[in-house]
C-alpha cells in the first residue's frame, strides 16, 4: 500500500514533508530554473508528446523502456550516450535536479526527516551494538544481527544518501546498492573507538565524502554522532519547523584499501533499490521487532562458517 509505505518520503505518514517540499519549491533559485526557457521546452514535450507525464514518474517510463530495448516516443529517441545533449538526457537531468533540490534544500532537512526512523533503527540495532560488542559472537549473544538487508525504492536510496550528505544529485540507477560496513580495527588516533565504518554506493567507496572523514575507513563514532537527529518518533507536525537526516547499503565483505590487520567486518547493512514500484523488506539477523513492527528471520554466523536459523517471516 503506497499510502502507508514507510520506506520512501511519504507525506501521508509525515505531513511535514509536504511543508518542507513546498518551502524548497517556493525558493527563488528553484523558481528561476524551473521556469526558464529550457524548462518550458521540456514541459512542452511532457504535455504535448508524452500525454501530460509528470516529472516525478517520467523517468520510470524512460528507463524501463531504454533498459529493455523497447521503442521510445520520437521526442525521446535521440539518446546516444550519457551527458549528451539529447532531450532524453535533458529530461533525466531536470527530473533529477528537481528531486535533489527538495531533498537537499535547507541542509537536507527533507531527506533527514523522511529517513529518520530507518536510520534510527540502524543505529539502535547495529551501529551502537557494534561499538559496545567485543566480537561477532558477543554481538550475536546480545541478540543483535550481523547482517541487515533492506530493499526499497530509488526514492529510498536517494534520500538516504542525501541525509548522509554524500549524494551527487543524480537519480539512482536500477538495482542501486548502498552498504554501510563496520569494522573492528586496531585502536589509534584515527580510530579512537577501535571501530570503523565504510560506506559503499554502487561499488564506489563514499566514506571520504562523509563529514569528518578522510579515507576509506572512518571512526564509527563519527557516524553515530552524526545520526543523533534520527528518531523513531519524528516531529511531523506541519505547524513546526525543522528537519532530521539519513544512511545505508554496497559490497559486503570486501576489504578496505590500506586497512590494517587484524580487521573484520562486524556488521554490514545493505539497502537495495530493486525497482521503483513496490517495496519489500528483508532483514537478516537475530530476531527483533523494528520500527515497522515486523518480524524478521535469523541468520547465525560463527567461526566455522555461516548457516541460517529459523525462518520467521519475509514480507513483500
GIFEN-V356690 format. One record per pair of residues at least 12 apart in sequence whose C-alpha atoms are under 7 Angstrom apart, sorted by the first residue. I is the first residue (numbers start at 1). J is the second residue. D is the distance in whole Angstrom. If there is no record, write none. Layout:
BEGIN
i=(I/I)
j=(J/J)
d=(D/D)
END
This chain:
BEGIN
i=(7/7/8/8/8/9/14/15/15/15/16/16/16/17/19/20/21/24/24/42/55/56/59/76/96/96/96/97/100/103/103/104/108/108/108/109/109/109/109/110/111/111/111/111/111/111/112/112/112/112/112/113/113/113/115/115/115/115/116/116/116/116/116/116/117/117/117/117/119/119/119/120/120/120/121/121/123/125/126/126/126/127/130/131/136/137/143/144/144/145/145/145/146/146/146/146/147/147/147/147/147/148/148/148/148/148/148/149/149/149/149/149/149/150/150/150/150/150/150/151/151/151/151/151/151/151/151/152/152/152/152/152/152/153/153/153/153/153/153/154/154/154/154/157/157/158/159/160/160/160/161/161/163/163/163/164/164/164/165/166/166/174/174/174/175/175/175/175/176/176/176/177/177/177/177/177/177/177/177/178/178/178/178/178/178/178/178/178/179/179/179/179/179/179/179/179/179/179/179/179/180/180/180/180/180/180/180/180/180/181/181/181/181/181/181/181/181/182/182/182/182/182/182/182/182/183/183/183/183/183/183/183/184/184/184/184/184/185/185/185/190/191/192/193/195/195/196/196/196/196/197/197/197/197/198/198/198/200/200/200/201/202/203/203/216/216/227/229/229/230/230/232/248/248/248/249/249/249/249/250/252/253/279/280/280/281/281/282/283/283/284/284/284/284/285/285/285/286/286/295/295/296/296/296/297/297/297/297/298/298)
j=(152/156/153/155/156/114/236/236/237/238/236/237/238/110/238/110/102/102/105/91/95/95/92/88/169/170/171/169/169/159/162/162/162/163/245/242/243/244/245/243/159/160/162/163/245/246/163/243/244/245/246/243/244/245/159/160/245/246/230/231/232/244/245/246/230/231/232/291/230/246/247/230/231/232/290/291/224/144/144/145/267/224/266/195/266/302/286/285/286/284/285/286/266/267/268/285/267/268/269/284/285/268/269/270/283/284/285/269/270/271/282/283/284/270/271/272/281/282/283/271/272/273/274/279/280/281/282/271/272/273/274/279/280/273/274/275/276/277/279/172/273/275/276/172/273/172/246/246/247/248/246/247/245/246/247/245/246/247/210/209/210/273/274/275/272/273/274/275/202/272/273/201/202/249/250/270/271/272/273/200/201/202/248/249/250/270/271/272/199/200/201/248/249/250/251/252/268/269/270/271/197/198/199/200/248/249/268/269/270/197/198/199/252/265/267/268/269/195/196/197/198/265/266/267/268/195/196/197/263/264/265/266/196/263/264/265/266/260/262/263/219/219/219/219/219/220/217/218/219/220/217/218/219/220/216/217/218/249/250/251/250/250/250/251/256/257/245/244/245/244/245/291/269/270/271/269/270/271/272/270/268/265/316/315/316/315/316/314/296/297/296/297/298/299/297/298/299/298/299/312/313/312/313/314/310/311/312/313/310/311)
d=(6/6/7/6/5/5/5/6/7/6/5/6/4/6/6/6/6/6/6/7/6/7/7/5/7/6/5/7/5/6/6/6/6/6/7/7/4/6/7/6/5/7/6/5/6/7/5/6/4/3/5/5/4/6/7/6/7/5/4/6/7/6/6/6/6/5/4/7/6/6/6/5/5/6/7/7/7/6/7/7/7/7/7/6/6/7/6/7/5/7/4/5/6/5/7/6/6/5/6/6/6/7/5/6/5/5/6/6/5/6/5/5/6/6/5/6/5/5/6/6/5/6/7/7/5/5/7/7/6/5/7/5/6/5/7/6/5/7/6/6/5/7/6/7/7/6/7/5/5/7/7/6/4/4/7/7/5/6/7/6/6/6/7/6/6/5/5/7/6/6/5/6/5/5/5/7/6/5/6/6/4/6/6/3/4/6/5/7/6/5/7/5/2/4/6/7/7/5/5/6/7/6/5/7/5/5/6/5/7/5/5/6/7/7/6/4/6/7/6/4/6/6/5/5/6/6/5/6/6/6/5/5/6/5/6/7/7/7/7/5/7/5/7/7/6/5/6/5/4/4/6/6/6/5/6/5/7/7/5/7/5/6/6/7/7/7/7/5/6/6/6/7/6/6/6/5/3/4/7/6/6/7/7/7/4/7/7/6/6/7/7/6/6/6/7/5/5/5/6/7/6/6/6/7/6/5/5/6/6/6)
END
